[in-house]
């Protein structure tokens, strides 16, 4: 079995519409430069490239092809793409390295939420026969899920606000975060609802951004990093897109992915939770105790670039391992309405 590790991670600041770049290339070029410089690699040293983005969000077909301009036309590269968050592209690259066809891979995800009306665009991923014709927006669907959890007694609005307050405090040390700063739970609870029972702090901000992760296998990883974040488990599970066909107060796919990836005894977890109640549901599904540090980067509640936020969660979890702040960390990514698809990556120091 080939050992694969995360040896590099970089991300662009998550920016609001009006202060961001015009296209994916402009976001990706500095991110590529940073992650390559940190590992001492050049573009020619990368054996496989894989990206995650969305044509729906960009509003044009094969939009990912233009982003390849950030890599360069020469020399020729081996490249692939997924129409999902970059975390799922990372899984493809991981499998590629396991086959022995490459010993390094650079994975990136990018998204320009400002290119359209995000809450409406995300309705296109719903069941096309029952849900999509109603055009329910992503925040309203999350509000329905949050309400079910509240009425089931799984959490309270105060506990949801506590998640937001902790995330904002943690984000003070993350230069890529879009929101940071200290807000008390009581102050947050005084804010009005945007979609009952969700307030603004319960919802991830809308922003443009990008992230990149470098994977390396075996001795190459040991050469590139003094403390690689070795991947010990990687799994992805999917549930029905029909909201009435699954229990929205649990996340069966997260639990199954966590069990398949061996997500036990972790000391740090980066959870891709675009809403406060979803972090609570994810932590419960993964069996994370109070001793586990959750989202030390601030998480998606403070920086949620579409199609890059999940990859960033894995990157930040890996960074905790490589920096010596964690011995065993978990990175999580989600996609689809109300935690429909979930991916879990477990990394450790050796």
N, C-alpha and C positions, 0 to 999 in steps of 0.2 A: 504494500500500500504506500502510495506517495504522500508524503507530508506536505501540506500547503499552509502558508501563513500570510497574514496581512503585514506588509512591511512599509507601507506608505499611505498617507491620507492627507487630503487638502480639500478645502471648500471655499466657495466665494461667499462674501457677505450677502445675507438675504435682504433684498432691497424692495421698497415699495415702488409702484408705478410712478413715473415722473423723474426718478433719480437713478434709474437703472440703465443698462445697455440696450442696444437696439436688437441684438440677436444672440443666439447661443454661442457663436464663435467668439464674440467679444468677452463673454463670461468664462469660456473654457480655456482660452489661451493662458491667462495668468494662473489658473488652477493647475493646468498641465505643467507649467514652468515650476511651480512651487513643489508639486509632489515628485517630479523628476529630480529636481535639485536636492531634495531631502534624502533621496536614495542614491544619488550619484549616477543615475541612469540617464541615457539619452533615448530619444524616440526610436532609434535604430535597435536598442536593446530590448524593446518590448516585443514579445513573441505573439501576443494576441490582444486585440482591442475589442471591447464590448460596451455598448451604451444602452441607456434607458431613457426614453422620452415619449412624447405623445403628439401624433399628427393632429388629433382632435384639438388639443390645446393650442398648437401652433396655427391651425386653420389652413393647412396645406398638406398635400400628399408628399410622402418621403422627405419630411422636414429634417430627419436625422442625417440625410446625406450632406446637407449644407454644413452641418456641424463637423463633418469629417475634415473640412477645410482647416479646422484648428489643429489637426494632426499634421497636415501637409500632404502634398501630392507625391512626394518622393522621399524615401524609397517606398515601394509598394508594401502594403500591410495586409495582415489577416484580420478581418473585422466582422463583427456581427452586431445585432441590435434587437432589443425587445421593446414592445409597446407597453412598457410598465416602468415602475420605479427602478432606478439603477441597482437596487438591492437584488432584484431578480436577474439582472444582467450579471451581477457578481456570482450568482449561483451557476449560470452558464459557464462563466470563465473558470470557476472552481472545478467543474466537471472536465473542462478542457485540459486543465493542468493535471487532473487525476489520470487522464488518458496518456500522459507523457508527450503529447503533441507540442507542448510549449512549457517553458519553465518560468516565464514571467507573463503577467497580464495586467493591463491597465483598464479599469472599468470606470465609466463616468455616467452621471445622470444630470439632466438639466431640464429646466422648465421656466417658461415665461407666463406666469399666471396673469400678468397684465395684458396679454395678447387678446383676451376675451373675458366674458362674464363667467368666472370660474364656477360659481355655484350652479349655473345653468349648464355649462359644458359637462360637468360631472354627472348630470342626469343621463347623458348618453351611454353610460356604462350600466344602466339599469336594465331589468328585464324588458325587452322591446314590445311585449304584448300587453302587459298589465300595468307596469310601473312607469316606464318611460313616457307613454302618451299623456300622463298626468303632470309631467315636468316637476316632480318634487325636488327641491334643491338639497344639496348635501347637508346643510346646517339643519334644515327641518327634519331630515331623516335621522340625524344624530340626536335631535331633540326628542323624537319619538322613542329612541333607544334609551336616552337618559331618563325620561319619564317612567318607562317600564322598570328601570332599576331602582328609582326612588320609591315607587309604589310597592316594589318587592322588598324594600328595606335593606337593600344591598349597600347603600351609602346615603349620605345626606348632602344637601347643597353646601353645608359648611365644609364637609370633607372634600367636595369638588373644588371649592375655593382654596382650600389648603394646598391642593395639588398645584393650582396656578401660582399661589404665593411662593411655594418652594421652588417651582420651575424658574420663576422670574429672578429669584435670589441667586440660584445656581448659574443663571445665564450671565451674570455680571462678569464672569471670567471667560466668556465665549465671545470673541470679537465678531463672529459671523451672525450672532443673534440679532434679530430684528426688534425684540422687546426684552428689556431687562429692568432691574430695579426693584426696590423693596416696596411691596404693597401689603398691608395687613389684610387678614381674612375678613375682618369687619368692614374695612373700606371696600373690598371687592363685593361683598354681599349687599352693599348699598347701591350698587350699580343697577340700571334697569335691564330687563330681559331683552334679548334680541330674537329669541325663539324659545319661549317658555318650555323647559326650565333653564335654558342656557343663557348666560350673560356673555358679554364680549370676552371676558377673561377665560371663559370655558372653551373658547374656539381658537384654533390656531390662526395666526395672521396670514394674510395673502401676500405673497412676495415672489420675486424672481431670484433664482440662484442656481448653483451647480456644485457638484462634488465629484471627487475622483479618489479611487482606491487602487493601490498596486498590490497584486498577489505574486508570490514567488514560491517555488517548490524546493524542498530539500536543502542541499548545500548552498544553492543560490540565495535562499532566504537567510540562512545563517551568515552569509557574506555581506548581505545588504543591510542587516539590522542586528545590533548587539543583543536585542531582546524581541524576537519576532512574536507576533500574536498568532500562535498556531491554531488552526481551525480543527477542533475535535469533533464537531457535529454541525450538520447543515441540513435543514429540512423545510419543506413548504407544503402547506395543506390548504384546501379550498372547500368552501361551503356553498350552498345554493345561493344564487343571486336573489331569489324570491324572499322578501322580508317576512312573509307569512309562513315560510316553510322551515324556519329555524328559530331557536330560542335566542332572542337578542340580548337577554340578560346574562348570557354566558358566551364564551368564545371557544367552541369545540375544536376549531381548526388550530387555534393557538396552542391549546392543550396538547393536541395530537402532534403538532410540529415540535413543541418543546420536548415531549417524550421521545420522539424519534431522534432529536438532536442531542439528547442527553443533558438537558438543561437543568442540572442539579448542582447544588453546592457552589453557585456563582456568588461572587461578592459585589458585582456591579452589573447593572442592566440598563441598557439604552432602549427604551420602548417608543415605537413610532405611534404615538397616541395624539391625533389631531384634536381631541376633545378630552376635557378633564376626567369625565366619567369613564372614558375608554382606558385610561391608564389604570384605573382601579380594577376594571374588568380584566385587563391583560395581566396585571400582577397576580390576581387571584387564579387565573387560568394557568399561569406558569408556576404557581406555588411559591412566589417570592415572599420571604419573610421580612420582618421589620429591620433585620440586620443587613439587608441588601441595599446598596446605594442605587437609587433609581434616577436616571437622567441627570447626571452631574453636569452635563452640557446645557441643561435647560430644556432639552427635548424639542419636539415639534411645536409645542405651545409657544415657543419663543422664536422659532425660525422654521418655517414649513415650506420650503421651495418644492413645488410639485415635481415629482419624478426624480428628486434628489434627496428628499428628507429621510427616506428609509435607508439609502446608502450611507448617509451621514450618520445614522444611528449606529451602523456597524463600524464605520470609521472611528467614531468617538469611543465606542467600546474597545476597539483595538488599541486606540491611543492610550487608554487607561492601563492596558496591559504593558505596552511598550515603554510607558513612562514609569512603570513600577508601582503604580497606584492600585493595581488590581492583579491578582494571580489568575483569576478565571472570570471572564466577562461574557455577557450575552448581548447580542445585537438583534433587534426585531424590526420588521417592516410589515406594513399592511397595505392592502389595496382593495378597492371595491367598497360598496355601501355597508356601513355598520360592521366593520371588521370582517368582511366576507373572506378575504384571502390573507393568510399570515405566513410569514417566513421567520425562522429562528436560526441564528448563527452563534455557536458557542466557540469562544477562543480562550486560549490559556498560555501561560508561560511555561517553558520547560527548561 
